[in-house]
Amino acid sequence: MSMTNIDVDDTILAEAMRLMGTTTKKDTINNALSDYVSRLKRLEALEKLSRRAAAGEFEPTMRVHEARKLAQREAAE
């Protein structure tokens, strides 16, 4: 871990601490950075899945899933 001196808006930091329930500036900033990175990674994954879906990559799997659901419904009747 590195030590870095930065200027932080005290009002925003206090609000972040309140919302996160953290008690130290260090924990608040580390949690905020971790959350930010996690969110961007999830967005990247969603974009990748969206591109694959648009290319029709999941169509065969969806057809199999729908056929299984239909067979289960018919068996239950």
N, C-alpha and C positions, 0 to 999 in steps of 0.2 A: 504494500500500500504506500502511496506517495503522499507527501504533505504539500498542500497548495494553499496559498493565500489568495482569496478572492473577495471582491466587494459584492455583498448580497443585499437585496432590498429587504430591510428588516420587517416591513409590514407583510410582505409576501411570505417570508420565512416563518413568521409567527403564525400566519394563517395555515401554512402547510403543516407546521408542527401540531396545530390544533386539530386539523382534519385527519392527520395520520396517527395522532396519539403518541407522537414521539416526544422525548424530553430533551434531546440534545440536537444541536445544529448538525453535527456530524451524522447522526442517525437519520435525520430528516433528509439531508442532501443525498446520502448514500441510498436511502429508500426511494427517493424521487428519481434518481438516475437509473436505478435498477428497474423501477416501474416503467420508465420511459423506454428503456431498451427492450423490455419484455413486450410492450405494446407495439413497438415498431416491428419486432420479429413476428408477432401474430399478424400484423397487417401484411408483411411480406409473404407469409404462408398463405393467407387468404387470397392475395393477388395471384399466387402461383396456382392454387386450387381453382380459382376463377378462370384462369387461362386454360387449364386442363379441361374444365367443364365446358367452356366455350368451344373447345376443339372436339367435343363429343367423346372424350376419353372414358367417361363414366357410363355411357349409354348401355353397353353390354351388361354391366353389373346391375344397373337399374332394372333392366328387363328381367334378369334372373330374380332379383328381389321382388318385383311385382308378381312374377309367376308363382313364387313361393307363398306370398301373401294370399293370392287368389286360391291356391291349392289348400291352404289352411282354412280359409273361410268356407270353401266347399266341403271340406272334411268335417267341419264343425256343424254344418247344416244337416 
